[in-house]
């Protein structure tokens, strides 16, 4: 069991005890296998550093939505960057094993709404972002297409985000070199429609909340709330 004390949203209480509801608690003691895994990723990162553009930092109040195929257990550089940089990770339940293997110490993650409603999950993400957290929503591939992306844009505008909000779209998000395009919230659907349907996408929204994230303390290991 992991404890994370922080001023999270009101429905989370004054502090949160992080446990796994549907999955067992995660604890990753230092081992030869963990060290080897870290070393392998570091070698991979250095190998592609020269050819891959630097990824932008995930700022407090920002929301990123990142597609990740649940059938592929390996994270791309962008996916790894997103999970390890964000204060809060919201994940589709099918992606639990990937999050559990990559969530760093001191980070917080929770699954999406069990009924699968995009609006509920997005409202949760926006709630965290407006409280000053950097937020990543890790979703299965295909979520950022057609009706779901239209609903996502509509929801963002409905809660007060301007149609002119700056948005960065990453195509080939599950590959080693993502293709980056700058656009606006109001034209995001058009830009996505121009991409190849088979590629994974990631979206970085400009800050939807203001202020620095609250300070985390009393962290023993990574935390996955079920």
Secondary structure per residue as TSV (DSSP state, phi and psi in degrees):
chain	resnum	aa	ss	phi	psi
A	1	X	-	360.0	141.6
A	2	X	E	-120.6	138.0
A	3	X	E	-110.9	133.6
A	4	X	E	-129.8	113.6
A	5	X	B	-102.5	121.0
A	6	X	-	-166.4	153.6
A	7	X	-	-75.9	72.5
A	8	X	-	-74.7	177.3
A	9	X	-	-53.6	158.1
A	10	X	G	-55.9	-34.6
A	11	X	G	-74.0	-8.7
A	12	X	G	-92.9	-7.9
A	13	X	-	84.5	-177.0
A	14	X	S	-71.6	-29.0
A	15	X	S	-146.5	162.8
A	16	X	E	-123.4	132.1
A	17	X	E	-98.0	114.7
A	18	X	E	-86.6	115.8
A	19	X	-	-132.9	169.1
A	20	X	-	-102.4	121.6
A	21	X	S	-77.4	-57.7
A	22	X	S	-95.8	-17.9
A	23	X	S	-119.7	157.7
A	24	X	-	-68.7	155.6
A	25	X	-	-62.5	148.9
A	26	X	-	-108.8	128.7
A	27	X	-	-140.9	128.7
A	28	X	-	-116.0	87.3
A	29	X	-	-66.5	153.7
A	30	X	-	-66.0	130.1
A	31	X	-	-146.6	169.6
A	32	X	H	-60.8	-37.4
A	33	X	H	-67.1	-42.2
A	34	X	H	-63.0	-43.3
A	35	X	H	-63.3	-43.9
A	36	X	H	-61.9	-40.1
A	37	X	H	-62.7	-42.7
A	38	X	H	-63.7	-40.6
A	39	X	H	-66.3	-38.4
A	40	X	H	-64.7	-42.7
A	41	X	H	-65.6	-37.3
A	42	X	H	-64.5	-40.3
A	43	X	H	-64.5	-40.8
A	44	X	H	-63.2	-41.6
A	45	X	H	-63.5	-43.9
A	46	X	H	-67.1	-34.6
A	47	X	H	-62.9	-38.3
A	48	X	H	-99.4	-0.9
A	49	X	H	-62.7	-38.1
A	50	X	T	-69.8	-32.8
A	51	X	T	-96.6	-15.1
A	52	X	S	-97.6	132.9
A	53	X	-	-67.6	150.8
A	54	X	-	-65.9	134.3
A	55	X	-	-84.2	141.9
A	56	X	-	-68.7	151.3
A	57	X	-	-70.1	149.5
A	58	X	-	-91.1	108.4
A	59	X	-	-83.6	155.2
A	60	X	T	-54.5	134.3
A	61	X	T	87.9	-5.8
A	62	X	-	-87.4	152.1
A	63	X	E	-123.1	125.9
A	64	X	E	-113.6	139.2
A	65	X	E	-117.5	120.2
A	66	X	E	-123.4	124.0
A	67	X	E	-80.6	140.6
A	68	X	-	-146.7	116.3
A	69	X	-	-61.0	126.5
A	70	X	T	-68.6	-17.4
A	71	X	T	-81.0	-10.5
A	72	X	-	-114.6	111.2
A	73	X	-	-75.5	-8.6
A	74	X	S	-95.3	133.1
A	75	X	-	-85.5	140.6
A	76	X	-	-74.6	167.4
A	77	X	H	-55.0	-39.6
A	78	X	H	-67.5	-43.6
A	79	X	H	-62.8	-42.1
A	80	X	H	-64.4	-42.3
A	81	X	H	-59.9	-43.1
A	82	X	H	-65.4	-48.8
A	83	X	H	-66.4	-38.3
A	84	X	H	-85.0	-12.1
A	85	X	H	-101.0	-26.4
A	86	X	-	-79.2	149.9
A	87	X	S	-75.0	-35.2
A	88	X	E	-130.8	132.8
A	89	X	E	-118.9	121.6
A	90	X	E	-102.2	129.4
A	91	X	E	-133.2	144.3
A	92	X	-	-63.8	142.6
A	93	X	G	-61.5	-29.4
A	94	X	G	-66.1	-18.2
A	95	X	G	-97.4	9.1
A	96	X	H	-53.6	-47.6
A	97	X	H	-59.7	-36.9
A	98	X	H	-67.9	-42.4
A	99	X	H	-65.7	-43.3
A	100	X	H	-61.8	-33.6
A	101	X	H	-79.2	-18.9
A	102	X	H	-120.9	-11.3
A	103	X	-	-67.2	122.4
A	104	X	-	-78.1	167.0
A	105	X	T	-58.9	136.9
A	106	X	T	89.9	-4.7
A	107	X	-	-93.5	160.6
A	108	X	E	-122.8	137.5
A	109	X	E	-142.2	148.8
A	110	X	E	-146.3	152.6
A	111	X	E	-75.7	162.8
A	112	X	-	-70.3	172.5
A	113	X	-	-56.6	133.8
A	114	X	T	-62.7	-23.4
A	115	X	T	-83.5	-2.8
A	116	X	-	74.6	12.6
A	117	X	-	-75.5	126.4
A	118	X	H	-63.1	-40.8
A	119	X	H	-59.6	-43.5
A	120	X	H	-64.8	-44.1
A	121	X	H	-65.6	-43.5
A	122	X	H	-64.1	-41.1
A	123	X	H	-60.4	-38.6
A	124	X	H	-64.5	-44.1
A	125	X	H	-61.6	-45.1
A	126	X	H	-65.0	-37.1
A	127	X	H	-59.6	-46.2
A	128	X	H	-63.4	-44.6
A	129	X	H	-63.2	-41.0
A	130	X	H	-69.7	-19.6
A	131	X	T	-83.7	1.0
A	132	X	T	100.0	6.0
A	133	X	-	-86.1	152.7
A	134	X	-	-89.5	129.0
A	135	X	E	-125.3	135.9
A	136	X	E	-123.7	128.3
A	137	X	E	-103.7	111.1
A	138	X	E	-94.9	116.2
A	139	X	E	-127.2	156.4
A	140	X	-	-67.3	154.3
A	141	X	T	-61.8	139.3
A	142	X	T	106.5	-13.0
A	143	X	T	-68.1	-29.6
A	144	X	T	-94.1	40.4
A	145	X	S	-131.4	149.1
A	146	X	H	54.1	-125.4
A	147	X	H	-62.1	-43.5
A	148	X	H	-57.6	-42.6
A	149	X	H	-70.2	-33.6
A	150	X	H	-63.8	-41.0
A	151	X	H	-67.9	-37.0
A	152	X	H	-63.6	-47.2
A	153	X	H	-62.7	-44.4
A	154	X	H	-60.7	-40.2
A	155	X	H	-67.3	-40.4
A	156	X	H	-62.0	-42.8
A	157	X	H	-68.2	-37.4
A	158	X	H	-64.8	-32.1
A	159	X	T	-87.8	4.5
A	160	X	T	114.0	-0.4
A	161	X	-	-76.6	130.4
A	162	X	-	-71.3	150.7
A	163	X	T	-62.5	-21.9
A	164	X	T	-86.7	4.0
A	165	X	-	-55.5	135.0
A	166	X	E	-69.8	135.4
A	167	X	E	-136.1	136.3
A	168	X	E	-108.3	125.3
A	169	X	E	-106.3	128.5
A	170	X	E	-108.6	115.7
A	171	X	E	-92.2	157.8
A	172	X	S	57.8	41.2
A	173	X	T	-65.7	-21.5
A	174	X	T	-94.0	5.5
A	175	X	S	-100.3	-178.8
A	176	X	S	-78.3	-25.9
A	177	X	S	-128.9	94.2
A	178	X	-	-70.8	150.1
A	179	X	E	-99.7	120.1
A	180	X	E	-101.2	131.5
A	181	X	E	-132.6	132.0
A	182	X	E	-93.7	132.5
A	183	X	E	-149.2	-165.1
A	184	X	E	-125.3	161.2
A	185	X	G	-57.4	-42.8
A	186	X	G	-67.1	-24.3
A	187	X	G	-109.5	9.9
A	188	X	H	-60.6	-43.2
A	189	X	H	-60.4	-38.0
A	190	X	H	-65.8	-42.6
A	191	X	H	-65.2	-41.0
A	192	X	H	-65.4	-38.7
A	193	X	H	-61.4	-24.0
A	194	X	T	-83.4	-6.1
A	195	X	S	-89.0	162.6
A	196	X	-	-71.6	130.2
A	197	X	T	-59.7	-26.2
A	198	X	T	-78.6	-16.3
A	199	X	S	-84.9	148.9
A	200	X	-	-79.0	148.5
A	201	X	E	-121.1	159.5
A	202	X	E	-142.9	143.6
A	203	X	E	-125.8	131.4
A	204	X	E	-114.5	111.0
A	205	X	E	-87.6	144.1
A	206	X	-	-60.6	163.8
A	207	X	-	-54.4	125.1
A	208	X	S	-97.7	-5.4
A	209	X	S	-137.5	161.7
A	210	X	-	-120.7	155.3
A	211	X	S	102.2	158.8
A	212	X	-	-76.8	151.0
A	213	X	-	-68.8	146.7
A	214	X	-	-60.7	156.5
A	215	X	-	-78.9	133.4
A	216	X	-	-93.2	145.2
A	217	X	B	-151.7	170.0
A	218	X	-	56.2	48.9
A	219	X	-	-102.7	124.6
A	220	X	-	-101.3	-35.7
A	221	X	S	-160.6	-177.9
A	222	X	-	-66.1	153.7
A	223	X	E	-122.9	125.0
A	224	X	E	-121.3	114.9
A	225	X	E	-91.4	137.0
A	226	X	-	-104.9	360.0
